[in-house]
Amino acid sequence: MKRLLMITLSAALLGGCFDDLTDIKAYMKKVEVETPPGISPIPEVKEFAHVKYAGVTMRSPFAKPKAEAIQDKLALMQDCLQPDRQRQKEPLEKYALTNLKMKGTMGYEKDPWALVEAASDGSLHRVSIGNFMGLFHGRITAVLDDQVQLLELVPDGTGCWKERETMVNMSESENGQGG
């Protein structure tokens, strides 16, 4: 009985297969006609212009500089203004002054201090005269009611630094009043 059922089922499945392939042959003929023959040629490569290296007599950029050259550069830089690289950086020295906002002042007349907010993370810091803030070694020289005055050291491009006075003003709140 099982065998008869298998034979009948196989015959029915194989009966579904027929060899009328005219539609497939017509589609293949259409694709052959529409397909452009061949491949476009490779574009011609331009001639390479060789430039001779002119720095043969100069020091190789991959070799360490001579000790004398380093000493000469250090001697030039010792006679000019430099920031104190041994000083430990304070928390507000990782922010640009444009990202710092003065929120208010507190303290006594002789020892005022300001509240400064870092815009990127919203942290509030207490600063007073002598503290540092900003990316250019800005030392606070005065804390006034509406601003913090700083003396920054900015590089002059020759390995030395110049002093520049700048300030961080009291920020305006949403309702237009300071504070």
trRosetta pair geometry for C-beta under 8 A, 3 or more apart (Angstrom, degrees):
i j d omega theta_ij theta_ji phi_ij phi_ji
1 4 5.9 -52 -149 33 29 110
1 5 6.5 30 152 -17 62 106
2 5 5.6 -56 -151 37 34 113
2 6 6.3 34 153 -20 67 106
3 6 5.7 -53 -149 35 32 112
3 7 6.4 30 154 -18 65 106
4 7 5.8 -54 -146 36 31 110
4 8 6.3 30 155 -17 64 108
5 8 5.9 -57 -146 38 29 110
5 9 6.2 28 156 -18 64 110
6 9 5.8 -57 -144 39 28 110
6 10 6.2 28 157 -19 64 108
7 10 5.8 -54 -145 37 29 111
7 11 6.3 29 155 -20 63 107
8 11 5.8 -55 -148 35 29 111
8 12 6.4 29 154 -19 63 106
9 12 5.8 -55 -149 35 31 111
9 13 6.4 27 155 -16 65 106
10 13 5.8 -56 -147 38 32 108
10 14 6.1 22 158 -11 67 110
11 14 6.0 -59 -141 44 28 105
11 15 6.1 38 154 -31 63 107
12 15 5.6 -51 -148 28 28 117
12 16 7.3 36 151 -26 57 97
13 16 6.0 -49 -166 19 36 113
13 17 7.8 29 144 -14 61 98
14 17 5.8 -50 -162 28 48 110
21 24 4.8 -49 -172 44 84 115
21 25 5.6 88 126 -26 89 100
22 25 5.7 -57 -144 40 31 110
22 26 6.2 33 156 -23 66 106
23 26 5.7 -51 -145 35 32 113
23 27 6.5 33 155 -19 64 104
24 27 5.8 -53 -150 35 32 111
24 28 6.5 32 152 -18 65 105
25 28 5.7 -53 -146 36 33 111
25 29 6.4 37 153 -22 64 105
26 29 5.7 -53 -150 34 31 114
26 30 6.5 34 151 -21 64 105
27 30 5.6 -53 -150 33 33 113
27 31 6.5 32 153 -18 66 104
28 31 5.8 -53 -148 36 33 110
28 32 6.4 36 153 -21 65 106
29 32 5.8 -54 -150 35 30 113
29 33 6.5 29 153 -19 63 107
30 33 5.9 -58 -151 35 30 110
30 34 6.3 16 157 -9 66 113
31 34 6.0 -63 -141 44 29 103
31 35 6.0 32 161 -29 67 110
32 35 6.2 -52 -139 28 24 111
53 56 6.2 108 110 -54 99 83
55 58 4.3 -47 -171 33 90 121
59 63 6.3 -119 179 65 89 114
59 65 6.9 49 163 -111 160 70
59 66 8.0 -123 -110 -14 141 93
60 63 4.3 79 69 0 104 106
65 69 4.7 -96 168 73 116 132
65 70 5.9 132 99 -49 119 91
66 69 4.9 95 64 1 82 102
66 70 7.5 -154 96 -3 46 86
67 70 5.7 -57 -154 37 38 112
67 71 6.2 36 152 -19 70 107
68 71 5.7 -56 -147 38 32 111
68 72 6.3 36 155 -22 66 105
69 72 5.8 -51 -148 33 31 113
69 73 6.6 29 154 -17 63 105
70 73 5.9 -57 -153 36 32 110
70 74 6.3 29 152 -16 66 108
71 74 5.7 -55 -145 40 33 111
71 75 6.2 38 155 -24 66 104
72 75 5.7 -52 -147 32 29 113
72 76 6.7 30 153 -18 62 103
73 76 5.9 -55 -155 34 32 111
73 77 6.4 22 152 -12 65 111
73 159 6.9 -165 -177 -108 92 165
74 77 5.7 -62 -145 43 33 107
74 78 6.3 44 155 -36 68 101
75 78 5.9 -44 -146 18 30 115
75 79 7.7 22 161 -14 56 102
76 79 6.9 -70 -170 30 31 103
76 80 7.7 3 149 -2 63 114
76 159 6.6 73 105 75 107 143
77 80 6.2 -74 -155 41 44 103
77 82 6.8 71 165 -75 95 125
77 159 4.5 -88 -94 141 109 121
77 160 6.5 -169 -134 -73 69 70
80 158 7.9 70 17 95 176 108
80 159 7.4 112 57 101 138 80
80 160 3.4 -52 133 -119 149 123
80 161 7.2 144 136 28 103 59
81 153 6.8 -148 140 -137 115 114
81 160 6.0 79 50 -177 69 93
81 161 4.8 -101 105 70 95 84
81 162 6.9 109 63 -91 137 28
81 163 7.0 -87 170 -37 167 85
82 85 7.7 -42 153 -23 109 97
82 160 7.3 -89 -70 -138 70 57
82 161 6.0 123 -107 13 31 118
83 87 7.9 -96 160 32 87 120
83 137 4.4 -144 -124 -75 133 166
83 153 4.9 169 -72 81 98 154
83 161 6.2 79 -31 -29 81 171
84 87 4.2 66 108 -15 114 114
84 137 7.9 141 34 -148 71 134
87 132 7.9 102 135 -18 137 156
89 93 4.6 -122 -168 67 100 142
89 94 7.3 86 150 -50 134 83
89 132 7.4 -102 -150 91 56 135
90 93 5.2 105 59 -14 70 107
90 131 6.1 140 -156 -169 175 86
90 132 4.8 147 22 62 125 91
90 133 6.9 -65 88 -74 123 59
91 94 7.0 -55 -178 15 43 104
91 123 7.9 -86 154 113 134 142
91 125 6.2 -170 84 -107 124 142
92 95 5.9 -56 -165 35 60 109
92 100 6.5 57 -162 -104 112 137
92 116 6.4 32 -112 99 146 137
92 118 6.9 -155 -118 -74 78 107
92 125 5.6 -151 -59 71 114 165
92 127 6.8 -27 2 -74 156 132
92 131 7.5 55 39 151 128 115
92 132 7.2 179 72 106 96 58
92 133 3.7 -25 116 -120 126 94
92 134 7.2 6 136 -21 94 43
93 132 5.5 12 -71 122 114 107
93 133 6.2 -133 -71 -129 57 30
93 134 6.6 -17 -124 62 56 32
93 135 6.9 116 -177 -98 64 32
93 137 7.5 27 -136 -95 121 40
93 138 7.8 179 -110 37 81 81
94 135 7.8 42 -152 -91 18 76
95 99 4.6 -122 -173 84 105 117
95 100 5.4 119 115 -55 131 96
95 118 5.2 -148 -69 -131 158 103
95 119 7.8 136 -158 30 134 79
95 120 6.8 -159 -114 9 112 118
95 133 7.3 -20 63 -172 98 88
95 134 7.1 -61 88 -102 68 35
95 135 7.4 -122 97 -49 26 83
96 99 4.9 86 60 7 79 102
96 100 7.6 -153 96 -8 43 90
96 134 6.7 31 -156 -144 32 71
96 135 5.4 -15 -97 -15 62 120
97 100 5.6 -60 -149 34 42 111
97 133 7.3 99 -98 126 79 96
97 134 4.5 1 -60 -108 91 113
97 135 7.6 -107 -20 13 75 81
97 138 6.9 76 -73 -27 116 165
97 150 7.6 -139 -105 33 133 154
97 166 6.6 -32 -133 131 175 138
97 168 5.9 -138 -164 -81 99 102
99 118 6.4 20 137 -160 97 68
99 119 4.6 -125 -167 38 69 109
99 120 5.7 8 -173 -28 130 96
100 116 5.4 1 -175 179 107 114
100 117 7.1 152 -158 76 56 45
100 118 6.2 -31 -103 -102 71 54
100 119 7.0 -125 -73 -12 21 90
100 133 6.3 81 -102 164 170 129
100 134 7.2 -91 4 -74 142 74
100 168 5.6 -45 103 -130 110 146
101 116 6.9 154 77 -159 38 63
101 117 4.8 -20 63 60 94 97
101 119 6.1 88 -14 -64 107 94
101 168 7.4 -172 -130 177 20 113
101 171 4.0 8 -168 -41 112 142
102 114 5.6 -40 -142 177 103 130
102 115 7.3 110 -164 78 58 56
102 116 5.6 -36 -99 -102 56 75
102 117 8.0 174 -92 17 8 77
102 146 7.9 114 102 175 142 37
102 147 6.6 168 20 -125 166 37
102 148 5.6 172 -89 -7 132 105
102 168 5.1 136 -35 124 107 101
102 169 6.4 -137 33 119 124 23
102 170 4.9 -77 94 -98 112 45
102 171 6.1 162 60 -11 58 80
103 114 7.9 134 47 172 62 82
103 115 4.5 -56 64 100 103 106
103 116 6.9 173 7 -101 87 20
103 117 5.2 70 -39 -19 122 109
103 124 6.8 -43 23 -130 150 108
103 170 7.7 99 -121 -148 8 73
103 171 6.5 -20 -88 37 54 108
103 179 7.0 42 178 -178 63 39
104 114 7.1 170 93 -154 37 66
104 115 4.9 14 55 36 80 114
104 170 7.4 63 -83 -133 38 107
104 179 5.6 39 -82 -139 104 69
105 112 5.6 -2 -174 -176 117 115
105 113 7.0 158 -154 86 69 35
105 114 5.1 -38 -99 -100 73 70
105 115 7.4 -151 -79 8 26 77
105 143 6.1 144 -125 158 117 107
105 144 7.6 -108 -70 112 154 26
105 145 5.8 -113 23 -126 145 43
106 112 7.4 151 82 -157 31 69
106 113 6.0 -24 67 67 78 83
106 114 7.8 149 21 -101 68 25
106 115 7.1 52 -1 -31 107 100
107 111 5.3 -110 174 106 125 71
107 112 4.5 157 76 -129 122 38
107 113 4.7 104 -32 15 141 79
107 128 7.4 92 -61 -104 168 116
107 143 7.9 47 49 100 137 144
108 111 5.1 39 57 47 96 80
108 112 6.9 -126 73 -68 37 57
109 112 6.8 -3 -136 -49 21 99
111 128 6.8 1 -177 -153 76 141
112 128 7.0 164 97 -131 47 90
112 129 7.9 73 63 -23 75 99
112 143 4.3 -154 102 92 109 119
112 144 7.9 86 97 -84 158 16
113 126 5.4 32 151 -179 133 92
113 127 6.2 170 -164 84 88 34
113 128 4.0 -54 -101 -77 93 94
113 143 6.1 -52 -116 -165 21 176
114 126 7.5 158 80 -152 39 51
114 127 5.4 -22 61 64 88 88
114 128 7.4 155 14 -85 69 46
114 143 4.9 -157 -32 -144 104 117
114 148 5.1 -110 24 -74 166 117
115 124 5.7 -6 -173 -173 103 106
115 125 7.3 149 -156 74 53 39
115 126 6.2 -29 -99 -96 64 62
116 124 7.4 149 77 -157 37 56
116 125 5.1 -28 66 65 88 93
116 126 7.9 157 20 -95 78 14
116 127 5.5 10 3 6 124 123
116 133 6.7 -20 116 -122 169 163
116 148 6.9 -30 -76 -9 121 156
116 168 6.8 39 -122 115 118 154
117 122 6.6 -19 -171 -154 108 41
117 123 7.1 163 -150 83 62 38
117 124 5.2 -27 -96 -99 78 69
117 125 7.6 164 -88 17 28 74
117 171 7.7 -60 42 13 116 146
118 121 5.5 11 99 45 116 83
118 122 7.0 -51 76 5 73 10
118 123 5.0 10 36 53 112 86
118 125 7.1 57 -27 -8 96 113
119 122 7.6 21 -155 -71 23 49
127 131 4.3 -134 -153 71 90 153
127 133 6.3 -30 -112 -38 157 131
127 140 5.9 144 155 -43 116 159
127 143 7.5 170 104 -90 84 126
127 148 6.8 37 92 -133 128 150
128 131 5.8 102 52 -12 50 114
128 140 6.9 167 121 94 25 145
128 143 6.2 -65 -139 -25 53 146
129 140 5.4 -135 -121 111 37 100
129 141 6.6 25 -139 -167 93 17
129 142 6.6 16 -98 -93 108 26
129 143 6.1 -116 -51 -9 81 98
130 139 6.8 -20 -144 -170 28 98
130 140 6.4 -35 26 64 24 91
131 139 7.6 160 87 -150 30 57
131 140 5.0 19 58 14 76 125
132 137 6.4 -46 -152 -161 126 48
132 138 6.1 132 -161 76 69 55
132 139 5.5 -36 -96 -94 78 57
132 140 7.2 -144 -83 -10 26 81
133 138 5.4 -47 73 80 57 113
133 140 6.8 44 14 -53 103 100
133 148 7.8 26 46 123 141 145
133 150 6.9 -104 62 -100 90 140
133 168 7.6 -36 101 -20 137 146
134 137 7.7 -54 86 33 91 16
134 138 3.7 43 45 9 125 133
134 150 6.5 91 5 167 141 168
134 152 6.3 -63 100 -102 144 117
134 166 7.8 96 -92 79 170 136
135 138 8.0 45 43 -10 35 104
136 152 4.1 45 102 -172 116 117
136 153 5.9 -165 163 65 86 52
136 154 5.2 -9 -157 -83 141 71
136 164 7.6 -4 125 49 147 117
137 152 6.4 121 71 -155 64 62
137 153 4.4 -13 69 37 124 107
138 150 3.9 9 -177 178 108 138
138 151 6.9 151 -152 70 60 33
138 152 4.3 -26 -91 -89 81 85
138 166 6.9 -64 -125 58 126 113
139 150 6.5 142 68 -157 34 77
139 151 5.2 -21 60 59 90 90
139 152 7.9 172 16 -82 62 36
140 143 6.7 23 171 -58 125 87
140 148 5.8 -48 -132 180 110 107
140 149 7.1 106 -159 77 62 51
140 150 5.7 -47 -97 -98 48 76
141 149 5.1 -58 64 105 93 100
141 150 6.5 144 6 -123 88 20
141 151 5.2 70 -40 -18 126 103
141 165 7.8 -52 27 -128 145 95
142 148 7.4 173 90 -158 57 45
142 149 4.2 20 51 41 96 118
143 148 5.6 -10 -112 -113 68 79
143 149 7.8 -138 -67 23 30 75
144 147 5.1 12 59 56 111 72
144 148 7.4 -166 29 -81 72 31
144 149 7.0 56 -6 -18 107 101
145 170 7.7 -26 132 -48 58 139
146 169 6.4 -4 150 -156 84 78
146 170 4.5 -83 -156 -4 63 123
146 178 6.8 -63 -122 -140 93 159
147 167 4.7 15 174 176 127 125
147 168 6.5 160 -158 79 74 44
147 169 4.8 -34 -100 -108 99 55
147 170 6.4 -95 -65 -21 54 75
148 167 6.4 158 79 -158 47 72
148 168 4.7 -2 52 53 101 97
149 165 6.8 -10 -173 -168 99 98
149 166 7.7 160 -156 89 57 35
149 167 4.9 -32 -103 -100 59 96
150 165 7.2 154 84 -155 51 51
150 166 5.2 -21 65 69 100 80
150 167 6.5 168 15 -92 80 38
150 168 7.1 51 -15 -11 119 91
151 163 5.7 -14 -177 -163 100 106
151 164 7.4 149 -161 72 52 37
151 165 5.8 -27 -102 -98 66 66
152 163 7.2 140 76 -157 45 52
152 164 4.8 -27 65 65 97 91
152 165 7.7 167 18 -93 79 15
152 166 5.7 11 -6 16 121 118
153 161 4.3 24 178 163 101 136
153 162 7.2 153 -153 71 57 30
153 163 6.3 -33 -96 -96 63 55
153 164 7.7 159 -93 19 16 82
154 161 6.4 149 71 -158 27 82
154 162 5.7 -28 63 61 83 83
154 164 5.2 17 0 0 120 130
155 159 7.9 -14 -154 -111 102 10
155 160 7.6 134 -150 86 61 36
155 161 5.7 -53 -96 -102 45 74
155 162 8.0 66 169 15 7 78
156 160 5.3 -14 38 79 119 84
156 161 6.5 172 -10 -117 90 19
156 162 5.0 87 -66 -21 111 106
170 178 4.8 27 134 -153 133 119
170 179 7.2 2 -180 -56 120 37
171 178 7.6 132 81 -143 36 69
172 176 6.3 -15 -176 -142 116 32
172 177 7.4 143 -155 75 75 16
172 178 6.3 -63 -108 -92 55 54
173 176 7.3 -45 72 24 72 19
173 177 5.8 -14 43 68 111 66
173 178 7.0 112 -4 -165 91 11
173 179 5.8 -28 -29 70 125 71
